[in-house]
Amino acid sequence: MSIIRCTLIDASGVEHTIEAQNGESLMQAAVRHDVDGIAADCGGTLACATCHVRVQAPWQAQLPAASDDERAMLDFTAEEADASSRLSCQLILSDALGGLVVQLPATQH
């Protein structure tokens, strides 16, 4: 399996570059690397909104559209969701997403 590097930028501007496996969700990789700012309370079952991220351009165009369930769950984010908002549990990493950059909200609760 190939290694995919992603960068998560926390609310204070600190960059956290992590390595993930092809097929792993961004949330799983962030939790495995102890990235503060991804709570992942439901463990990736699309039952909470505590893995909210904002996907930076040009990566937004590289991702599949959010499902109806993900869009509905984005209504429950602690920090208001916008057009760049996604749930990291729904972002399945692949070689095409190598270098992905996302911004973390100030809070997930």
C-alpha positions, 0 to 999 in steps of 0.5 A: 500500500502506498503512503499518503501525506496530508496536512491538517492546520489547527485553529492557531495555524500550526500544521500537522503533516500525517501519513495515511494508508490508501483507503484509510479515512482522514479521520482514522489517520488523524486519530491514529496520529493524535491530532488535537482537533479531531474528536471523532466521538462516533468513531467514524460512523457518520453519527456525529459531527466532531471530525469537521474539517474545511478542505482547502482549494484545489482539493475540494474539486478532487473529492467526491460530493458529500452524501445526503447523510453527510450534508445533513450531519454538517448541520450539527457542527459546533462551528458553522459549516460552509461550502468547504466543510466536510466530515473527515470520516467520509474522506477516504484517502487515495493516491490522488489525494496525496498532499491534501490540506484541511483546516481544523475548526477552533472547536468540535464541541 
